[in-house]
């Protein structure tokens, strides 16, 4: 007997449509070189995404093309996330902090047809221009007034392109298993390897990421992802935030600067933020040295490296803020495990809870994990056994 449920496809464009329909006035705030505090709501954001989809058509981009981005956390990068994937192309986020030869390899290996580039990254691209024979167009993510001089050819201005396009665009419908995004990981042997995400995997990952035990994402919260949008899709924040109508604050190129983060978090009343341990140590040091605080901040998530105990202690003791540690990889989109308190842990001492917060937590729903011996035999979950980790789930890569 078959079910009577509709078989609708899980599409990234459906997140955008949902946000525009249900949360049109929710703000997205970002820092850019041409605007220290850019503001737009979801209604304007969705309109600009449709304009960008028309821009892609005008540039000759086709279904399945890889569209590269070399950009920071801001509203224009967000627009690329949705317009590129929603149009049936693949949003390929590239880490500009990699070695130049790795950046060139990644762009060529992915066969990126168009590159959308932040002004600050233009010198890197100019240094690589002789090695990027497959790139047809470079779009600079800025306004006409702030366009840099360049030796590159076929360079155009993002805002000029958008202004020339209609905001009428019907997002196409296609198989949810179609590729939507692409990240290369350098955490392997040899050259960086590409992981390709689908619309289905991305939507399911966003749903899992918004769970109460993960980020507690909701319309009542304000999130500032410090983790770069070129690092495993900013851990899914660009999708989960729009899905639940959560205000997004995007720190731009100064995401590692303690003063910038403090000012942004206080001005926008940020309640949740995500980043690597070095970012949090820098912020904590800045706050202590300048006798400042961020009263609105109640939770921070830590990933990318093991969380030092001092971060947990300082956030709790100095700022009454809870630290949530997780584990993941580019290959897991990246959400794999997250620590959260369970019923019955209320009697634990602060010291015991801190011990647990320094662990990677439990697998979220959708993720299955085990460790195995050298002969592939399952090993016990006893906190002692050591073996090879195996992970599977709907947002876990099956290959490179």
C-alpha positions, 0 to 999 in steps of 0.5 A: 500500500502506498502513502497518500502524501504528496512527493514534493521536492526539497528545493533551496528556492523553497526556503527563499520563498518561505522566508519571503512569504512568512518573514518578509520584514526580518532583517539581514545586516552585513558589513561590506567595504562599501557600506559599514552597516548594510540593511535589507529585509527578506522581501528585498533579499528575495527580490535581489536573488531573482534579479541575480538569477536573471543576471546569471542567465544574461551571462550565459550560465546554464543548468549545472554550471559551476559558479565560483565565489571568493567572498566574505560573509555579507548579503551579496554572498547570501544572494549568490547562495540562493540565486545560483542554486535556485537557478539549477547551477552549483554554488562553488564557495572557494576559500581565498585563504588557501595557498594561491596554487590551491585556489587555482587548482580548485577553480580549474578542477571545478571548471568554474565558468563565472567567478564572483569576487570580493574587492579584497580578493582581486589581487589574488585573482590577478596573480592567478590570471594566467592559470585560469583559462576556463573562467569567462567572466569575473563579477566584482561584488561591489558598487560602480563607485567602488570598482577597483582598477584591474588587469583582468579582462571581462570584469563587470560590476555586481550592482550594475548587473543587478540594477539592469535586471527584472526582479521577475523570475520563476524558480525552476523545479527539478530533482531534489538530488541535483547538485546545489553547492560545492566545497573543496576540503584541503584536509586530505592527502594530495590536492583538495577534493570536492564535496558536492551537496544536493538540494535535498541534503542541504534542506535536510541539514538546515532542518537538523541545524535548527533543532533546539538541541543544536542552534535553537534557531527561531524567529526570536533569535539573532544569529551572527555566523563568524564561521566563513561562508566559504567554510562548509556553507557557514555550517548551514546558517544561511539556510537555517536562518531563513527557514525559521525567520531568524535575523542574520548579522554578517560581519564581512571581511573583519570577522576575526576582529574582536572590536568589530564583533563586539560592536556588531553583536551589541548593536544588533543584539545578537543572541547566538553565534558560531565560530572556531576556538581562535575567534572566541579566544580573540573576542574574550581577550578583547572584551576583558582588555576593554572591560566590555560585555555582550549582554544579549549573547546567550549561546555560542557554538564551537567547531573546527577544532577541539574547544579549550576548557578555558573558553567554556569557563570564561564565557560562563563566568564572565558573560553568563553565556553557554558554549555548545561544541559540535563536530563535523567535516566538509564531508558531513555538510558539516553537522555530525554531533552536538553537545546538549544537556540531557534530562537527568543531568541537572544534578551534575556539578558545574565542573562535571557539566564543563567536562561534558561541554568539552566533548563533541556530543551526540550524533544529531538525528539523521547521522549514524556513527560507529567506530570499527577495528582494523578488521572492520569489527564494530567497537563498543561505545565505552569512551575507551575503545579507539578505532576508525570512524564511520559516518552515514546520513542524508547529508554525508558525502558518499564520495569525492 
